[in-house]
C-alpha cells in the first residue's frame, strides 16, 4: 500500500487491510489504483464503514480504477454498516461489497452525487437484512454505465422496514452492451424498491436489465423509459401490479421486454 500525495493516488497492490475503524477514510478527493486482488475488512461489531470519502458530512469524490479488483467485507458487524460512501463515485475496476444482516441499517454503496461505471467494470453488491433499512446501491444524482459494464445487486429484507436494490434519484443511462441484475427478497415488508429511477431510464443497444421482486414493482421509473435495439428487459414481480411501472412513456425501439407494463404515458413501439 502506498500513497502519492502529489497526485492524490492511493495504490493497493494485492493488499488486505483490516481495521476496527473506517478502513479507508479520506477527507479529500481520492483516486485508488488497484493492482491484483485487494480486500478491505472492517472488523468492528457495531458501526462499520469500508471506504468513506468525506469531511464532516460533506462527501468527496472517489475513483476506483486499475486492472485489479477490490472486495469490501464486514465479518463481525451487527448494528450498522456502510460499504462505500462518496459524492461522485467512478468505478473502473471490479468491485464487490458484501454486507451482513444488522440490527439497524445496512448500506452497500452510497453516492451523494453520481455513479459512473467505466472500463467494463463489474460491480457486485450483496446486502444483508435489517429490520429498519437495507439497501444495495443508492445514487442521489445520475448513474451512467458505459459500454460493457455490469451491476449486480441483491438485498434481503428484515421483518419490516425499507428494502432497496438500486435507487437513482436522477437519470439512469446504460451504454451499449451494459448489464444490470437486481433482485430484492422483500417478502417480509411492503416497502420494497427493486430498481427505482426518478428521471429518465435509457437502455442502450444490446444491454440487459433483469429485475425481480415480490411485493414491489420490479422496475419503477418516474420519468420515461427508452429501450433501444436488441436490448433485453426482464421485470418479474409476484404482486398483482405490473412488473414495470412508468409515470411517463415507455418507448421501445426494438428491445425485447418481458413483463407487464403500466405506463401512464403509454407504450410506443418505434423502429
C-alpha positions in Angstrom: 0.0 0.0 0.0 1.5 3.4 -1.0 0.2 6.9 -1.4 1.3 9.5 -4.0 0.5 12.8 -2.2 1.2 14.9 -5.2 -1.4 13.3 -7.4 -3.6 12.1 -4.6 -3.4 8.4 -5.7 -3.6 5.6 -3.2 -2.3 2.3 -4.7 -3.4 -1.1 -3.4 -1.2 -3.9 -4.7 -2.5 -7.3 -3.6 -3.3 -5.7 -0.2 -5.5 -6.9 2.6 -6.4 -4.1 5.1 -8.2 -4.9 8.3 -9.4 -2.3 10.9 -11.9 -1.8 13.6 -12.4 1.8 12.4 -13.3 3.1 9.0 -10.8 1.2 6.9 -10.0 3.8 4.3 -11.0 7.4 5.3 -10.2 10.3 3.0 -11.1 13.9 3.8 -10.2 15.0 0.3 -11.0 13.7 -3.2 -9.2 10.3 -3.7 -8.1 8.1 -6.5 -7.5 4.5 -5.7 -5.4 2.4 -8.1 -6.0 -1.4 -7.9 -3.3 -3.9 -8.7 -4.1 -7.6 -8.2 -6.7 -8.9 -5.7 -7.3 -6.5 -2.8 -9.5 -6.7 0.3 -10.8 -4.2 2.8 -12.2 -5.7 6.0 -13.9 -3.8 8.9 -13.9 -6.0 12.0 -15.9 -3.8 14.3 -19.0 -5.4 15.8 -21.1 -2.2 15.8 -20.8 0.7 13.3 -18.7 -0.3 10.3 -17.6 1.6 7.2 -15.3 0.2 4.5 -14.4 3.3 2.4 -15.5 6.8 3.2 -14.5 9.9 1.2 -15.8 12.9 3.0 -15.3 15.6 5.6 -17.9 16.4 8.3 -20.9 15.0 6.3 -19.7 16.7 3.1 -18.8 13.8 0.8 -15.8 13.9 -1.5 -15.2 12.3 -4.9 -13.7 8.8 -5.2 -12.4 6.8 -8.1 -11.5 3.1 -8.1 -9.6 2.1 -11.2 -7.0 -0.3 -12.5 -6.6 -3.9 -13.7 -7.1 -5.3 -10.3 -10.1 -5.9 -8.0 -11.4 -4.9 -4.6 -13.6 -6.7 -2.1 -15.2 -5.0 1.0 -16.4 -7.2 3.8 -17.7 -6.9 7.4 -17.4 -10.3 9.1 -18.4 -9.2 12.6 -20.9 -6.3 12.1 -24.2 -6.5 13.9 -25.6 -2.9 14.2 -24.8 -0.5 11.3 -22.9 -1.0 8.0 -21.9 1.2 5.1 -19.8 -0.4 2.5 -18.7 2.6 0.5 -19.7 6.3 0.6 -18.7 9.2 -1.6 -20.0 12.1 -3.6 -19.1 11.3 -7.2 -18.1 7.7 -7.5 -16.2 6.4 -10.5 -15.6 2.6 -10.7 -13.2 1.3 -13.4 -12.3 -2.0 -11.8 -14.1 -5.0 -10.4 -15.7 -4.2 -7.1 -17.5 -6.5 -4.6 -19.3 -5.3 -1.5 -20.7 -7.8 0.9 -22.7 -6.6 4.0 -24.2 -8.8 6.7 -27.6 -8.8 8.5 -27.7 -5.9 11.0 -29.9 -4.6 13.8 -30.2 -1.1 12.4 -29.3 -0.1 8.8 -27.3 -1.7 6.0 -26.0 0.2 3.0 -23.8 -1.2 0.3 -22.9 1.8 -1.9 -24.0 5.4 -1.2 -23.3 8.2 -3.8 -24.3 11.7 -2.8 -23.9 12.9 -6.4 -23.3 10.5 -9.2 -22.2 6.9 -10.1 -20.2 6.2 -13.2 -19.0 2.7 -14.3 -16.3 2.6 -16.9 -13.6 0.3 -18.4 -16.0 -2.7 -18.5 -16.0 -2.9 -14.7 -18.3 -5.3 -12.8 -19.8 -4.1 -9.5 -21.4 -6.7 -7.2 -23.3 -5.7 -4.0 -24.9 -8.3 -1.7 -26.7 -6.6 1.2 -27.9 -8.3 4.3 -31.2 -7.8 6.0 -32.2 -5.1 8.5 -35.5 -4.5 10.4 -35.1 -0.8 9.6 -33.3 -0.1 6.4 -31.4 -2.3 3.9 -30.1 -1.0 0.6 -27.6 -2.1 -2.0 -26.9 0.9 -4.2 -28.2 4.5 -3.6 -27.4 7.3 -6.0 -28.8 10.8 -5.2 -27.9 12.1 -8.7 -27.4 10.4 -12.1 -26.0 7.0 -12.8 -24.1 6.2 -16.0 -22.9 2.8 -17.1 -20.6 2.9 -20.0 -20.2 0.1 -22.7 -19.7 -3.4 -21.3 -20.1 -2.6 -17.6 -22.1 -4.7 -15.2 -24.0 -4.0 -12.0 -25.3 -6.9 -9.8 -27.3 -6.1 -6.7 -29.3 -8.2 -4.2 -31.0 -7.3 -1.0 -32.7 -9.3 1.8 -35.4 -7.6 3.9 -35.8 -7.8 7.6 -39.1 -8.2 9.4 -40.2 -4.7 8.4 -38.6 -1.5 7.2 -37.3 -0.5 3.8 -35.7 -2.8 1.3 -34.0 -1.2 -1.7 -32.0 -2.6 -4.5 -30.9 0.1 -7.0 -32.2 3.7 -6.3 -31.3 6.5 -8.6 -32.7 10.0 -7.9 -31.7 11.3 -11.3 -31.3 9.6 -14.7 -30.0 6.1 -15.3 -28.3 5.6 -18.6 -26.9 2.3 -19.8 -24.4 2.3 -22.7 -24.1 -0.4 -25.3 -23.9 -4.0 -24.0 -24.2 -3.0 -20.4 -26.0 -5.2 -17.8 -28.0 -4.7 -14.6 -29.3 -7.5 -12.5 -31.2 -6.5 -9.3 -33.2 -8.7 -7.0 -34.8 -8.0 -3.7 -36.2 -10.5 -1.2 -38.9 -8.2 0.1 -41.4 -10.8 1.2 -41.4 -9.6 4.8 -42.1 -6.0 4.0 -44.3 -3.9 1.7 -41.7 -1.1 1.5 -39.6 -2.7 -1.2 -37.9 -0.9 -4.2 -36.1 -3.1 -6.7 -35.0 -0.7 -9.4 -36.3 2.8 -8.9 -35.4 5.7 -11.1 -36.7 9.3 -10.6 -35.7 10.6 -14.0 -35.0 9.1 -17.4 -34.1 5.4 -17.8 -32.3 4.9 -21.1 -31.2 1.3 -22.0 -28.6 1.1 -24.7 -28.4 -1.2 -27.7 -27.6 -4.8 -26.7 -27.9 -4.0 -22.9 -29.7 -6.3 -20.4 -31.8 -5.3 -17.4 -33.1 -8.0 -15.1 -35.2 -7.2 -12.1 -37.1 -9.3 -9.7 -39.2 -8.5 -6.5 -42.0 -9.9 -4.5 -44.1 -7.1 -3.1 -42.9 -4.2 -5.2 -42.8 -3.5 -8.9 -39.6 -4.8 -10.4 -38.9 -1.5 -12.2 -40.3 1.9 -11.2 -39.5 4.9 -13.4 -41.0 8.3 -12.7 -39.6 9.8 -15.9 -39.7 7.8 -19.1 -38.1 4.6 -20.3 -36.3 4.4 -23.6 -35.2 0.9 -24.7 -33.0 0.7 -27.8 -32.5 -2.0 -30.4 -31.5 -5.5 -29.2 -31.8 -4.6 -25.5 -33.5 -7.1 -23.2 -35.6 -6.2 -20.2 -37.0 -8.8 -17.8 -39.1 -7.5 -14.9 -40.8 -10.0 -12.6 -42.9 -9.2 -9.6 -45.0 -11.6 -7.5 -47.5 -8.8 -6.7 -50.6 -8.1 -8.8 -49.3 -4.8 -10.1 -47.2 -4.6 -13.3 -43.6 -5.6 -13.3 -42.8 -2.2 -14.9 -44.4 1.0 -13.7 -43.6 4.2 -15.5 -45.1 7.7 -14.8 -44.1 8.8 -18.3 -44.0 6.8 -21.5 -42.2 3.6 -22.5 -40.5 3.9 -25.9 -39.4 0.6 -27.4 -37.0 0.9 -30.4 -36.6 -2.8 -31.0 -36.0 -4.2 -27.5 -37.4 -7.4 -26.1 -39.4 -6.7 -23.0 -40.6 -9.5 -20.7 -43.0 -8.2 -18.0 -46.3 -6.4 -17.7 -46.1 -2.6 -18.3 -48.2 0.1 -16.6 -47.1 3.3 -18.3 -49.2 6.5 -17.7 -47.8 8.0 -20.9 -48.4 4.8 -22.9 -46.2 2.3 -24.7 -44.8 3.4 -28.0 -43.2 0.9 -30.4 -40.8 2.5 -32.9 -38.3 1.3 -35.4 
